Amino acid sequence: PANWPIDNLKLSANITNPYWPMKPGTRWTYRNVEEGNPSHVIQVVVTTATKKLANGITARAVRDTARSNGQILEDTIDWYAQDAQGNLWYMGERTAEFENGKVTSRAGSWEAGKDGAMPGILLPAQPQIGQKYRQEYKKGEAEDNGEVLATNNLVETRAGSYKKSLVTMDTSAVETTAVEYKFYAPGVGPLLALDTSGGAAREELVKIDKA
């Protein structure tokens, strides 16, 4: 649908979705390896901050920072909210790409309610195999879609071995060749992301701790 009626969803910045519980202060550390590039470290931290977005929804701010050899490559603030059913909504992002310590691009930034941008579901509350959902929408810039492939996978990462993991496939109407498989464990969050387009990339959970 072009426009979703989110006004009556009672969206909250307190996120308890089992596949990505966002308790403020939690930090996930990932190692990203991509063909032809040096590996880098990604840290995702649930902040105590919230932001009232252009569409009137108050969302949780989550910071996502990529570094290589100590240098910041990308620093993003993502905004999330959860509805009464437990669906995790993606409400926007403010991105910054860096080169030699200076911001070189903010492409891909969007905010629900601004310039026609609309939120989408990042993770359903009760994923069913074959379920499809729109994750974000800003015409020509952010048009990602998700699909549930499996709900009972065993996933091995450096951080450990996880049963009953959810597997999703993300595609983009903007980058039509982009395909990314994502794995989430109940009570833990994102475990692994496999990008099969272009230079194959693997982003794997190394540890979870307190920021």
Secondary structure, DSSP 8 states (H G I E B T S, - for coil): --S---TTS--BS-B--TTS-B-TTEEEEEEEEETTS--EEEEEEEEEEEEE-TTS-EEEEEEEEEEETTEEEEEEEEEEEE-TT--EEEEEEEEEEEETTEEEE-TT-EETTSTT-EEEEEE-SS--TT-EEE-EEBTTTB-EEEEEEEEEEEEEETTEEEEEEEEEEEEESSSTT-EEEEEEETTTEEEEEEE-SSS-EEEEEEEEEE-
